Structures are given as C-alpha cells and as structure tokens.
Amino acid sequence: MASLYKKVISGKPYWYLREMGWVDGKPKMISERYLGTAADIEALLDAREAAALPERTRHLAFGDVAAAWGMLQELGVASIIDEVAGTRRADAGAPAGTYLALAALNRLVAPCSKLGFADWWKTTAADRFTKIPASVLDHRRFWDAMHTVPLEDLEETSRRIALRITGLSGLDCSPVALDMTNFATFIDTANEKAPVAQRGKAKQKRADLRIVGLGLVVTRDGGIPLTWHAYPGDRPDVTQFATMISQLRSQYEAITAAARGSAGDDGPADMTVVFDAGQNSEDNFAHLTGTGLHYVGSVPASGCPDLAALPASVRAIVDQGRFAGLTAFDTRRVVYGTERRAILTHSPELHHSQARGFTGTTLAKAGKKLDELAATLARGKTRRGRDKVEAEITAIIRKPRVRRVITWQLDGTQPKDLRLTWGTGQAARAALEEELFGKHVLITDHDDWPVADVIAGYRSQSEAEFSFRQMKDPRVVSFSPMHHWTEHNIRIHVFTCVLALQLAHLMRRQADRAGLHLSVRELLSQLAAIEETVLIYPSTGGRPKARRMTTQLSDDQRKLHEIFGLDRWAPPS
C-alpha cells in the first residue's frame, strides 16, 4: 500500500510517496516517488483542481426557443411555405420557409429586427439543435427570403398551415370569433411604397402615425387564428367584413373536407361566426347569409329603443352558476332589414362599471371643460360671439348620453356679457342608466340554441380581443417593432406575426390540457428560465473542451420540459 513519507534534509522537510509490499514474507519498499516540499504539493493540487474546473461558462436561451422550434417542426411550417412558394434561391443559406419560420420564432420569444437577428441567435442554443449557424442569418438573407414568397401565395400558405393545425391538434372550429384592429407604424409620410399603411382611426390613439389594419378569425377553443386579412389603415373595419367571411368560408370548406376524409363521418359541426357591432351593416348580413355560416352578433341597446325600454320584470335569470345575476329577454325583431332572433341581456357588473365610467370619466371631462368655459366667460375678456360659444358648448356635450344628462343656459348677447350656467339632470341621469346601462342586444340565426349558449358564444369574442392585446405586448408575440417599409415586406411581416400568435396559443392550449394553466407571457417566461449552460475547460492543446447541460428545473419547468418534449433538443447528458 502507498503512504506518505517525510525526509528532513538540511533542516527542511521533503515528501515522498512510498509503496510497501510483502516480499518473502517480509515487508519491503517496492517503490518511492519524490513529491517535493509542502509548497510543491500544494501547487500540484491547485493545478489539478484548475484542470477540473471550467475556465469560463456561457448561458444560452434554450427552453422557449426549443419549444417553439419543436412546434414549428411538428406543423411542418417551413415545408408548407416552400411547397407553395417554390424552389429556393441557389445562393440562399437556407430555404425561404426556414427563414420565415425563424422570423415567427423570434417574434414569439424575443422580437427584434432582422438586422439584430444573428446577434440574438448567438445568445441561444438553437444553432446546436437546428444546425443553422448564425453566419447564414444576415438580415439581407431574410429580405431575400421574404421576396421569394409571392403575396398572392400568402393566403394559400396560411390556409394550409391552419389546416395542419386543426388536423394535428383536434381543434373545435365550430364557434369562431372575428374582430379587427390596427397597428401603428413609423413609416415616413412621403413613403409611397407601402399603400397598406395609411392614416386612419388608430386604436392606439396615435393619429400622427400611419397604421396597418388587421382582421383575425380565431377559434373559441384556444384562441387559435384560422385566417387573417391585412388592409389599409384608413378603411373602416366594416368594409373588410365580407373579405374575411369569404376567406373563412373557404377555410371551413377545407377543414370540413379534411375531417370527412379522415373520420369518414359528416365532418365538424356547422361553423358559427361571432362578431361585435362594429361589423354590422345590411350588406354584411346579406353576404354572411349567402355563405351558409351561422352567426352570433350584437347591436347597441341604444339602437333598439323598444327593447331597452322594457321593464326589468320581463327579463329572467339565465344561468346563476355560469353568469351570476345576468338576466335576458328572448324575442324576435327586425334587424338590418330581416326579422331575426334578438336577446336583450342585462349584466349588473357591466351596469355598475358603465355607471362609474360615465360619472367619473365622461361626465367629469365634459363638466371640467364647461367649468373652464364658464370661468373664461365670467372674466368678460372673450371676443367670441354667442354663436361660436354655443358651437363650443355643443362640441363639449356632443356625445348623445352627455346631451341627455347635461342642461345648460347661456345668458347675454355681447361677448363681454356672455355667462354660462350648467347642471346635471338627476332624473335624466337615472332614466339613462335604467334604459341603457349594462344592456346588450344579441342577434343570431341559431333559433334552437338555449339563451345561455348564445350568450356563451358571444362572449367568445374575447378570444379575438385577447389575441390583439397579445400582439400589442412589446415583450413576446409582438407586432412591433416593425422594421419594414414596403408593401411586400409589411404583409410578409404580418404573416409571421400571425404565425407567432398561432404558435403561442397552441403552446398555451397544450400546457393547459396538461394541467398548467398559464398565460402566454407566463408560459414563455417559465420556458425561458430553462437555459443551457456551456462549461468551457482550459485547452490542453487544440480546441478547448466544452460540456453542455440544462439548468436546474422547478416543478413547473420540469412539466413543461416533458409537455413540449424538450429532451429532443436538450444536450446529451
């Protein structure tokens, strides 16, 4: 056996490693190795520990990128794009479908410009499991790929992707919600290469910017976009309804045909489109009827004064368990030229919310402006004539509900003598609240549906609204920043943003079905916390050795790791 042995030479201790053994029945030293002084041994141990420790580490994004890449692979998005768009350029680093799939992946987890894409890619572990190096992800490669895809092929590409999604995920596409919004851009006013970006009524209150309109149809089951339509921002939403319905009808026919072919039955249930009052017009209802699609819509209570004026006693509780104190009255009336089923609903929660908003915001703003005008007139300094002052008052109380409640009187004839007094009519305020607050009128062609099902169907409109809020989230699944200024690239950008939204909601739905009920942002945040650590060891000649491993996982992260099959992309242990 080996042991340490000390020799003292000239008063200094030196250490040796001796190995003893039995020879002819007697202990005998077999070998002796010189180790040196204690300082020499300490240096040897330090060197050994240094060789065992990494010289440096790198932390790379893994979980969110891998989960999104896995979803793209399962759907075959890149292949679908390439099938529709045709062959790749000879000098391309990757097929066009791959570039657009990567653009959608980036929009999903960490939105940035194409110029910054390669630098972002280097901060992820994706080059390892996708086999796509950052060197082929120059922004000009993305632009070339975007121009490889003709705009006329986008609708067919989106249709095939939606068909693949419904086929693989088993989506219930019978109830869908339709809504429209717009997104502000920073495109220069003089730019004539982007007619899709126009000044209009901006939902983000940026009247100074050109906007791009976007219509979405999403499933009630998971909020998955089925079809989309980009349009110039100066066009009212109602004018785009027919185009979206036609696209949806085509999509529905394809889904139905696929379901019949695979299941051998009559296919999915009839599709029902849910939309809000912003899409209403007689022409739109006629077009919708011609497609054979069912609908659940609404009209403002103020547009149905006969129903709004009915006493509360005619309404009945719908479903205490599902809708608490919501009451409804089911009837029929003529709406947009045709007799339709109409359901008057009243929600106590909505009633109280509207009452607070009307008093605290709408009336308060009008009252503040009237007070300021009255104070100006009281100083006797104004030069405006009576007609101009009356016009200003009319503009302040221009909203119909405000006009019903506020009373005012302007005394005097000469500018310096004008005096304004105003007040709120409490009786008129109470009558307005009783007549309109908390009320909706739903219209549908589903004459056989229970009232509760019609209401539940209409409330699925929130799925489309949620999708738009998600696309306006600057952190994940974001439409902005949009670093494009030509018609072609803007529409391709919209395509990749909608694709990112499809991925996000599919991932959320998959996690939800596995028992993890997370928002899109929470889901991506948990996945982003699953990182890949690269341990880089000192070189002993040649390239430094590296070892990769994923970070320690929480319980939720471990579940997500399993749900999205991240072991397929994880480094080998």
C-alpha positions as CSV (number, residue, x, y, z in Angstrom):
1,M,0.0,0.0,0.0
2,A,1.1,3.6,-0.6
3,S,1.9,6.1,2.1
4,L,3.5,9.5,2.6
5,Y,7.0,9.6,4.0
6,K,8.9,12.7,5.2
7,K,12.6,13.1,5.0
8,V,14.3,16.1,6.6
9,I,17.3,17.2,4.6
10,S,19.4,20.2,5.8
11,G,16.6,21.0,8.2
12,K,13.9,21.1,5.6
13,P,11.1,18.5,5.2
14,Y,10.6,16.8,1.8
15,W,7.9,14.4,1.0
16,Y,7.9,11.1,-0.8
17,L,5.3,8.6,-1.8
18,R,6.3,5.1,-0.8
19,E,4.7,1.8,-1.8
20,M,5.3,-1.1,0.5
21,G,4.7,-4.8,-0.1
22,W,5.4,-8.3,1.2
23,V,8.5,-10.0,-0.3
24,D,9.5,-13.4,1.0
25,G,7.2,-12.9,4.0
26,K,8.8,-9.6,5.0
27,P,7.7,-6.0,4.4
28,K,9.8,-4.3,1.8
29,M,9.7,-0.9,0.0
30,I,8.7,-1.6,-3.6
31,S,8.9,2.0,-5.0
32,E,9.5,5.5,-3.9
33,R,8.4,8.7,-5.7
34,Y,9.6,12.2,-4.8
35,L,6.8,14.7,-4.3
36,G,8.7,17.7,-3.2
37,T,8.1,20.2,-0.4
38,A,4.7,21.0,1.0
39,A,4.5,24.1,-1.3
40,D,5.2,21.8,-4.3
41,I,2.4,19.5,-3.3
42,E,0.0,22.5,-2.8
43,A,0.9,23.7,-6.3
44,L,0.2,20.3,-7.8
45,L,-3.2,20.1,-6.1
46,D,-4.1,23.6,-7.3
47,A,-3.2,22.7,-10.9
48,R,-5.3,19.6,-10.7
49,E,-8.3,21.5,-9.3
50,A,-7.9,24.1,-12.0
51,A,-7.9,21.4,-14.7
52,A,-11.1,20.0,-13.3
53,L,-12.9,23.4,-13.2
54,P,-14.2,25.2,-16.3
55,E,-12.2,28.2,-17.4
56,R,-15.5,30.1,-18.2
57,T,-19.2,29.5,-18.8
58,R,-21.9,30.7,-21.2
59,H,-25.6,30.8,-20.5
60,L,-27.8,30.3,-23.6
61,A,-31.6,30.6,-24.1
62,F,-33.0,27.1,-24.6
63,G,-36.4,26.3,-23.3
64,D,-38.6,28.8,-25.1
65,V,-36.7,28.6,-28.4
66,A,-36.7,24.8,-28.3
67,A,-40.4,24.5,-27.6
68,A,-41.2,26.9,-30.4
69,W,-38.9,25.1,-32.8
70,G,-40.5,21.8,-31.9
71,M,-43.9,23.2,-32.6
72,L,-42.8,24.5,-36.0
73,Q,-41.3,21.1,-36.8
74,E,-44.4,19.3,-35.8
75,L,-46.6,21.5,-38.0
76,G,-44.1,21.4,-40.9
77,V,-44.4,25.2,-41.4
78,A,-41.2,25.6,-43.4
79,S,-42.1,22.8,-45.7
80,I,-45.6,24.2,-46.3
81,I,-44.1,27.6,-47.2
82,D,-41.6,26.0,-49.6
83,E,-44.3,23.9,-51.2
84,V,-46.4,26.9,-52.0
85,A,-43.5,29.4,-52.8
86,G,-41.5,27.0,-55.0
87,T,-37.7,26.4,-55.2
88,R,-35.1,28.2,-53.1
89,R,-32.5,30.6,-54.5
90,A,-29.3,29.0,-55.4
91,D,-27.3,31.4,-53.2
92,A,-29.6,31.1,-50.2
93,G,-28.2,29.9,-46.9
94,A,-31.5,28.0,-46.2
95,P,-34.9,27.6,-47.8
96,A,-37.3,30.6,-47.7
97,G,-39.7,28.6,-45.5
98,T,-36.9,28.2,-42.9
99,Y,-36.2,31.9,-42.8
100,L,-39.9,32.8,-42.3
101,A,-40.3,30.1,-39.7
102,L,-37.3,31.6,-37.8
103,A,-38.8,35.1,-38.1
104,A,-42.0,33.8,-36.5
105,L,-40.0,32.1,-33.8
106,N,-38.2,35.3,-33.0
107,R,-41.5,37.3,-32.9
108,L,-42.7,34.7,-30.4
109,V,-39.9,34.7,-27.8
110,A,-37.8,37.9,-28.3
111,P,-39.0,40.3,-31.0
112,C,-36.1,42.1,-32.7
113,S,-35.2,43.5,-36.1
114,K,-33.8,41.3,-38.9
115,L,-30.5,43.3,-38.5
116,G,-30.2,42.1,-34.9
117,F,-31.4,38.6,-35.5
118,A,-28.0,36.9,-35.9
119,D,-26.7,38.5,-32.7
120,W,-29.8,37.3,-30.9
121,W,-29.4,33.8,-32.4
122,K,-25.9,33.6,-30.9
123,T,-27.4,34.1,-27.4
124,T,-29.5,30.9,-27.9
125,A,-28.6,27.2,-28.1
126,A,-30.6,27.0,-31.3
127,D,-27.7,26.7,-33.6
128,R,-26.8,23.4,-32.0
129,F,-30.1,21.6,-32.4
130,T,-31.4,23.4,-35.6
131,K,-28.0,23.1,-37.4
132,I,-28.5,26.6,-38.6
133,P,-25.4,28.8,-38.0
134,A,-25.6,32.5,-37.3
135,S,-23.5,33.1,-40.4
136,V,-26.4,32.4,-42.7
137,L,-28.8,34.7,-40.8
138,D,-27.8,38.0,-42.1
139,H,-30.6,40.5,-42.4
140,R,-30.2,40.6,-46.2
141,R,-30.8,36.8,-46.3
142,F,-34.1,37.4,-44.6
143,W,-35.1,40.1,-47.1
144,D,-34.2,37.8,-50.0
145,A,-36.4,35.0,-48.5
146,M,-39.3,37.4,-47.9
147,H,-39.2,38.4,-51.6
148,T,-39.1,34.8,-52.6
149,V,-42.7,34.3,-51.3
150,P,-45.3,36.0,-53.6
151,L,-48.0,37.9,-51.9
152,E,-50.7,36.1,-53.8
153,D,-49.4,32.8,-52.2
154,L,-49.8,34.0,-48.6
155,E,-53.5,33.1,-48.3
156,E,-52.9,29.6,-49.6
157,T,-49.9,29.2,-47.3
158,S,-51.9,30.4,-44.3
159,R,-54.8,28.1,-45.3
160,R,-52.5,25.0,-45.4
161,I,-51.0,25.9,-42.0
162,A,-54.4,26.4,-40.4
163,L,-55.5,23.1,-41.9
164,R,-52.4,21.3,-40.5
165,I,-53.1,22.9,-37.1
166,T,-56.7,21.7,-37.0
167,G,-55.7,18.3,-38.1
168,L,-52.9,17.7,-35.6
169,S,-54.5,19.4,-32.6
170,G,-58.1,18.4,-32.9
171,L,-59.4,22.0,-32.6
172,D,-63.1,22.6,-32.3
173,C,-63.6,25.0,-35.1
174,S,-67.4,25.2,-34.9
175,P,-67.5,28.5,-32.9
176,V,-65.1,31.2,-34.1
177,A,-64.7,34.9,-33.3
178,L,-64.0,37.6,-35.8
179,D,-62.5,41.0,-34.9
180,M,-60.4,43.7,-36.4
181,T,-57.8,46.2,-35.1
182,N,-54.9,48.2,-36.4
183,F,-51.2,48.8,-35.5
184,A,-49.2,52.0,-35.6
185,T,-46.1,52.1,-37.7
186,F,-43.3,54.6,-38.0
187,I,-43.3,54.7,-41.8
188,D,-42.5,58.1,-43.3
189,T,-45.4,60.1,-44.7
190,A,-43.7,60.5,-48.1
191,N,-43.1,56.8,-48.5
192,E,-45.3,55.7,-51.4
193,K,-44.1,52.1,-51.3
194,A,-46.5,51.0,-48.6
195,P,-50.1,51.7,-49.5
196,V,-51.2,49.3,-46.8
197,A,-50.0,51.8,-44.2
198,Q,-52.4,54.8,-44.1
199,R,-53.5,57.3,-41.6
200,G,-56.9,56.5,-40.1
201,K,-58.6,56.0,-36.7
202,A,-55.8,54.5,-34.7
203,K,-56.8,52.1,-31.9
204,Q,-53.5,53.0,-30.2
205,K,-54.5,56.7,-30.2
206,R,-51.6,57.6,-32.5
207,A,-53.3,59.8,-35.0
208,D,-49.9,61.1,-36.1
209,L,-48.8,57.7,-37.4
210,R,-49.7,55.6,-40.4
211,I,-51.5,52.4,-39.4
212,V,-52.0,48.9,-40.8
213,G,-55.3,47.2,-40.3
214,L,-55.6,43.5,-39.4
215,G,-58.6,41.2,-39.2
216,L,-58.5,37.9,-37.4
217,V,-60.8,34.9,-37.1
218,V,-59.8,32.8,-34.1
219,T,-61.3,29.6,-32.6
220,R,-63.1,29.7,-29.3
221,D,-61.1,26.6,-28.5
222,G,-57.7,28.1,-27.5
223,G,-58.0,31.3,-29.5
224,I,-56.1,29.9,-32.4
225,P,-56.1,32.1,-35.5
226,L,-57.7,30.4,-38.5
227,T,-57.5,33.1,-41.1
228,W,-56.3,36.8,-41.3
229,H,-56.5,39.7,-43.6
230,A,-54.3,42.8,-43.7
231,Y,-55.8,46.0,-45.1
232,P,-55.1,49.8,-45.4
233,G,-55.4,51.5,-42.1
234,D,-57.8,54.2,-43.5
235,R,-60.5,51.7,-44.3
236,P,-63.3,51.2,-41.7
237,D,-63.5,47.7,-40.2
238,V,-67.0,47.2,-41.5
239,T,-65.8,47.4,-45.2
240,Q,-63.4,44.4,-44.7
241,F,-66.0,42.0,-43.2
242,A,-67.1,40.4,-46.5
243,T,-63.5,39.6,-47.4
244,M,-62.8,37.9,-44.1
245,I,-66.0,36.0,-44.3
246,S,-65.2,34.7,-47.8
247,Q,-61.8,33.6,-46.6
248,L,-63.3,31.9,-43.6
249,R,-65.8,30.1,-45.7
250,S,-63.0,28.7,-47.9
251,Q,-61.1,27.7,-44.8
252,Y,-64.2,26.0,-43.3
253,E,-64.8,24.0,-46.5
254,A,-61.2,22.8,-46.5
255,I,-61.4,21.8,-42.8
256,T,-64.7,20.0,-43.4
257,A,-63.3,18.1,-46.4
258,A,-60.3,17.0,-44.4
259,A,-62.4,15.9,-41.4
260,R,-64.7,13.9,-43.7
261,G,-61.7,12.2,-45.4
262,S,-60.0,11.3,-42.1
263,A,-63.0,10.4,-40.0
264,G,-65.4,9.1,-42.6
265,D,-68.3,11.0,-41.0
266,D,-70.2,14.2,-41.7
267,G,-67.2,16.3,-40.6
268,P,-67.2,19.1,-37.9
269,A,-70.3,20.9,-36.7
270,D,-71.6,23.9,-38.6
271,M,-69.3,26.9,-38.1
272,T,-70.7,29.9,-36.1
273,V,-69.1,33.3,-36.5
274,V,-69.1,35.7,-33.5
275,F,-68.6,39.4,-34.1
276,D,-69.3,42.7,-32.4
277,A,-71.4,45.6,-33.5
278,G,-68.6,47.3,-35.4
279,Q,-69.1,44.8,-38.3
280,N,-72.8,45.5,-38.7
281,S,-74.3,46.5,-42.0
282,E,-77.2,45.3,-44.1
283,D,-74.8,44.2,-46.9
284,N,-72.6,42.3,-44.4
285,F,-75.5,40.3,-43.1
286,A,-76.7,39.5,-46.6
287,H,-73.2,38.3,-47.5
288,L,-72.9,36.3,-44.3
289,T,-76.3,34.6,-45.1
290,G,-75.1,33.7,-48.6
291,T,-72.1,31.8,-47.2
292,G,-74.3,29.5,-45.1
293,L,-72.3,30.3,-42.0
294,H,-74.2,30.8,-38.7
295,Y,-73.6,33.9,-36.6
296,V,-73.9,35.5,-33.2
297,G,-73.6,39.3,-33.2
298,S,-74.9,42.3,-31.3
299,V,-76.4,45.7,-31.8
300,P,-76.1,48.5,-29.3
301,A,-79.0,48.8,-26.8
302,S,-79.5,52.4,-27.9
303,G,-80.3,51.1,-31.4
304,C,-83.2,49.0,-30.1
305,P,-85.2,51.6,-28.0
306,D,-88.2,49.3,-28.0
307,L,-86.3,46.6,-26.2
308,A,-84.2,48.9,-24.0
309,A,-87.4,50.5,-22.7
310,L,-88.9,47.2,-21.5
311,P,-89.2,46.9,-17.7
312,A,-86.8,44.7,-15.8
313,S,-89.6,42.3,-14.9
314,V,-89.7,40.9,-18.5
315,R,-86.1,39.6,-18.1
316,A,-85.3,36.3,-16.4
317,I,-82.1,34.9,-14.8
318,V,-80.2,33.0,-17.4
319,D,-77.9,30.6,-15.5
320,Q,-76.9,31.6,-12.0
321,G,-74.0,29.2,-12.0
322,R,-72.4,30.4,-15.3
323,F,-73.4,34.0,-15.5
324,A,-74.3,35.0,-11.9
325,G,-77.0,37.7,-12.0
326,L,-77.2,38.1,-15.8
327,T,-80.9,38.4,-17.0
328,A,-82.3,38.1,-20.5
329,F,-85.4,38.5,-22.6
330,D,-85.7,36.4,-25.7
331,T,-87.7,37.7,-28.6
332,R,-87.7,38.4,-32.4
333,R,-87.5,41.8,-34.2
334,V,-86.4,43.2,-37.5
335,V,-82.7,43.9,-37.5
336,Y,-80.9,45.2,-40.7
337,G,-83.9,44.5,-42.9
338,T,-84.7,41.0,-41.7
339,E,-86.5,39.5,-38.8
340,R,-84.0,37.8,-36.5
341,R,-83.8,36.3,-33.1
342,A,-82.9,39.1,-30.6
343,I,-81.9,38.6,-27.0
344,L,-81.9,41.6,-24.6
345,T,-79.3,41.0,-21.8
346,H,-78.6,42.9,-18.7
347,S,-75.4,42.4,-16.6
348,P,-75.3,44.0,-13.1
349,E,-71.5,44.0,-13.2
350,L,-71.4,45.8,-16.6
351,H,-74.2,48.2,-15.3
352,H,-72.1,49.3,-12.3
353,S,-68.9,49.6,-14.4
354,Q,-70.6,51.7,-17.0
355,A,-72.2,53.9,-14.4
356,R,-68.8,54.5,-12.7
357,G,-67.2,55.2,-16.0
358,F,-69.9,57.6,-17.2
359,T,-69.8,59.6,-13.9
360,G,-66.1,59.5,-13.3
361,T,-64.8,59.9,-16.8
362,T,-67.3,61.0,-19.4
363,L,-69.4,63.5,-17.4
364,A,-66.3,64.6,-15.4
365,K,-64.4,65.6,-18.6
366,A,-67.4,67.4,-20.1
367,G,-68.0,69.2,-16.8
368,K,-64.4,70.3,-16.5
369,K,-64.5,71.8,-20.0
370,L,-67.8,73.6,-19.2
371,D,-66.4,75.0,-16.0
372,E,-63.3,76.3,-17.8
373,L,-65.5,77.9,-20.4
374,A,-67.8,79.4,-17.8
375,A,-64.8,80.8,-15.9
376,T,-63.4,82.4,-19.1
377,L,-66.8,84.0,-19.9
378,A,-67.1,85.3,-16.4
379,R,-63.9,87.3,-16.7
380,G,-65.6,89.2,-19.6
381,K,-62.4,89.1,-21.7
382,T,-63.7,86.8,-24.5
383,R,-64.1,88.2,-28.1
384,R,-66.1,85.3,-29.4
385,G,-69.7,85.8,-30.4
386,R,-72.6,84.0,-29.0
387,D,-72.9,81.6,-31.9
388,K,-69.3,80.5,-31.5
389,V,-69.7,79.9,-27.8
390,E,-72.8,77.9,-28.4
391,A,-70.9,75.8,-31.0
392,E,-68.2,75.1,-28.5
393,I,-70.7,74.0,-25.9
394,T,-72.4,71.8,-28.4
395,A,-69.0,70.2,-29.2
396,I,-68.3,69.6,-25.5
397,I,-71.6,67.8,-25.0
398,R,-71.7,66.1,-28.4
399,K,-72.0,62.6,-27.1
400,P,-75.6,61.5,-27.1
401,R,-75.6,60.3,-23.5
402,V,-74.0,63.5,-22.2
403,R,-76.6,65.6,-24.1
404,R,-79.3,63.7,-22.4
405,V,-78.0,64.5,-18.9
406,I,-76.4,67.9,-19.0
407,T,-78.6,71.1,-19.1
408,W,-77.1,74.5,-19.8
409,Q,-78.0,78.1,-20.3
410,L,-76.1,80.9,-22.0
411,D,-77.1,84.4,-21.0
412,G,-76.1,87.7,-22.7
413,T,-75.8,88.8,-26.3
414,Q,-72.4,90.7,-26.4
415,P,-69.2,88.8,-26.0
416,K,-68.3,90.5,-22.7
417,D,-71.8,89.9,-21.3
418,L,-72.0,86.1,-22.0
419,R,-72.4,83.9,-18.9
420,L,-72.7,80.2,-18.8
421,T,-74.5,78.1,-16.2
422,W,-74.9,74.3,-16.5
423,G,-76.0,71.4,-14.4
424,T,-76.7,67.6,-14.4
425,G,-80.3,66.5,-14.5
426,Q,-80.6,63.7,-11.9
427,A,-83.9,62.4,-13.3
428,A,-82.5,62.3,-16.8
429,R,-79.4,60.6,-15.4
430,A,-81.4,57.9,-13.7
431,A,-83.6,57.3,-16.8
432,L,-80.5,56.9,-18.9
433,E,-79.0,54.5,-16.5
434,E,-82.2,52.4,-16.3
435,E,-82.6,52.4,-20.1
436,L,-79.1,51.6,-21.4
437,F,-76.5,50.7,-18.8
438,G,-75.5,47.1,-18.6
439,K,-77.6,46.1,-21.6
440,H,-76.7,44.3,-24.8
441,V,-78.9,43.1,-27.6
442,L,-77.6,39.8,-29.2
443,I,-78.8,38.7,-32.6
444,T,-78.4,35.2,-34.0
445,D,-79.7,32.8,-36.6
446,H,-79.5,29.9,-34.1
447,D,-83.2,29.7,-33.3
448,D,-82.7,26.4,-31.5
449,W,-79.9,27.4,-29.2
450,P,-80.7,28.0,-25.5
451,V,-80.2,31.6,-24.4
452,A,-77.2,30.6,-22.2
453,D,-75.4,29.1,-25.2
454,V,-76.0,32.2,-27.3
455,I,-74.5,34.3,-24.5
456,A,-71.6,32.0,-24.0
457,G,-71.0,32.0,-27.8
458,Y,-71.0,35.8,-27.9
459,R,-68.5,36.1,-25.0
460,S,-66.0,34.0,-27.0
461,Q,-65.4,37.3,-28.9
462,S,-63.0,38.0,-26.1
463,E,-60.7,35.4,-27.6
464,A,-60.1,37.6,-30.6
465,E,-59.7,40.7,-28.4
466,F,-57.2,38.8,-26.3
467,S,-55.2,37.9,-29.5
468,F,-54.9,41.6,-30.4
469,R,-53.8,42.5,-26.9
470,Q,-51.2,39.8,-27.1
471,M,-49.9,41.1,-30.4
472,K,-49.5,44.6,-28.8
473,D,-47.4,43.1,-26.0
474,P,-43.9,44.6,-26.6
475,R,-42.2,41.6,-24.9
476,V,-43.5,38.5,-26.6
477,V,-45.6,37.7,-29.7
478,S,-45.3,41.3,-30.7
479,F,-46.3,43.1,-33.9
480,S,-43.8,45.8,-33.1
481,P,-41.2,46.8,-33.7
482,M,-41.8,46.5,-37.5
483,H,-38.6,47.4,-39.4
484,H,-40.2,47.2,-42.8
485,W,-41.4,50.0,-45.1
486,T,-42.6,48.3,-48.4
487,E,-45.9,46.7,-49.1
488,H,-44.5,43.3,-49.8
489,N,-42.4,43.1,-46.6
490,I,-45.1,44.5,-44.4
491,R,-47.5,41.8,-45.5
492,I,-44.9,39.1,-45.0
493,H,-44.3,40.6,-41.6
494,V,-48.0,40.3,-40.7
495,F,-47.9,36.7,-41.8
496,T,-45.0,35.9,-39.5
497,C,-46.7,37.7,-36.6
498,V,-49.9,35.8,-37.1
499,L,-47.9,32.6,-37.3
500,A,-46.2,33.5,-34.0
501,L,-49.6,34.0,-32.4
502,Q,-50.8,30.6,-33.6
503,L,-47.7,29.0,-32.1
504,A,-48.2,30.9,-28.8
505,H,-51.8,29.9,-28.4
506,L,-51.2,26.3,-29.4
507,M,-48.4,26.1,-26.8
508,R,-50.7,27.6,-24.2
509,R,-53.5,25.2,-25.1
510,Q,-51.2,22.2,-24.9
511,A,-49.9,23.3,-21.5
512,D,-53.5,24.0,-20.3
513,R,-54.6,20.5,-21.3
514,A,-51.7,19.0,-19.4
515,G,-52.8,20.8,-16.2
516,L,-50.6,24.0,-16.3
517,H,-52.9,27.0,-16.6
518,L,-50.6,29.8,-17.6
519,S,-50.9,33.0,-19.7
520,V,-48.8,33.2,-22.8
521,R,-46.3,35.5,-21.1
522,E,-46.1,33.3,-18.0
523,L,-45.6,30.2,-20.2
524,L,-42.8,31.8,-22.2
525,S,-41.3,33.2,-19.1
526,Q,-41.2,29.7,-17.5
527,L,-39.7,28.2,-20.6
528,A,-37.2,31.0,-21.0
529,A,-35.9,30.2,-17.5
530,I,-34.8,26.7,-18.8
531,E,-31.4,27.7,-20.0
532,E,-28.5,25.8,-21.4
533,T,-25.1,26.2,-19.7
534,V,-21.9,25.7,-21.6
535,L,-18.8,24.8,-19.4
536,I,-15.6,25.6,-21.3
537,Y,-12.5,23.9,-19.9
538,P,-8.9,25.1,-20.4
539,S,-7.2,23.8,-23.6
540,T,-4.6,21.1,-23.3
541,G,-3.7,21.5,-27.0
542,G,-6.3,22.0,-29.7
543,R,-9.7,23.4,-29.2
544,P,-11.0,24.0,-25.7
545,K,-13.3,21.2,-24.4
546,A,-16.9,22.2,-23.7
547,R,-19.7,20.4,-21.8
548,R,-23.3,21.4,-22.1
549,M,-26.1,20.9,-19.6
550,T,-29.5,22.5,-18.9
551,T,-30.1,24.5,-15.7
552,Q,-31.9,23.1,-12.6
553,L,-35.6,22.9,-13.2
554,S,-38.5,23.9,-11.0
555,D,-41.6,21.6,-10.8
556,D,-43.5,23.6,-13.4
557,Q,-40.4,23.8,-15.7
558,R,-40.0,20.0,-15.4
559,K,-43.6,19.6,-16.5
560,L,-43.1,22.0,-19.4
561,H,-39.9,20.1,-20.3
562,E,-42.0,16.9,-20.6
563,I,-45.0,18.6,-22.3
564,F,-43.0,20.0,-25.1
565,G,-40.6,17.2,-25.4
566,L,-37.5,19.3,-24.8
567,D,-35.4,16.2,-24.4
568,R,-35.4,16.0,-28.2
569,W,-33.4,19.2,-28.3
570,A,-31.5,19.1,-25.0
571,P,-27.7,18.5,-24.9
572,P,-26.7,14.9,-24.3
573,S,-26.1,14.2,-20.6
